[in-house]
Amino acid sequence: MNGADDVRIASHAYIGLGSNLDEPVAHVQKAFEELGELPFTRLQARSSLYRSAPMGRLDQPDFINAVAHIETALPPRDLLKALLGIEQKHGRMREYLNAPRTLDLDLLLYDDLQLNEDSLILPHPRMHERAFVLQPLLEIASISSIPGHDNIRELLAACKGQRLERELDT
């Protein structure tokens, strides 16, 4: 863990990664590395990469999506701030809702914390409705359900109409 001399107890967090601009696979692969370089944080697991159709605004390229499991001593708000910093390094622009993006990092879960504040909602809203989050989460998670929601497998089954393909060269 970066900052291994720190004695704080680490929490488990799951991060959703997505990109559909400027070599999306490269952005997601680099972001996995950058997550492991955050202070007091260790990358525990990374899912395969998945190709998914855009949601909301459909006139844009497909996304490359994945999920990372990290162990971190950063509190949720500090972790979110660090994720936004990584997005900025990748040239993330927030022009309009559901716009194409070089990198999107979403704090999906932080331990079993349930939080609903202006800038941070946990578990991430709508994650339970998105195959591109649930499938990679299921691949690496040591959990079987999302706090406040059903079993991950059942939630994924409810998303059966969403196109999602595992990338073969990940």
Buried (B, 14 or more C-beta within 10 A) or exposed (E): BEEEEEEEEBBBBBBBBBBBBEEBBEBBBBBBEBBBEBEBBBBBBBBBBBBBBBBEEEEBEBBBBBBBBBBBBBEBEBBBEBBEEBBEEBEBEEEEEEBBBBBBBBBBBBEBEEEEEEEBBBBBEEBBBBBBBBBBBBBBBEBEBBEEEBEBEEBBEEBEEBEBEEBEEB
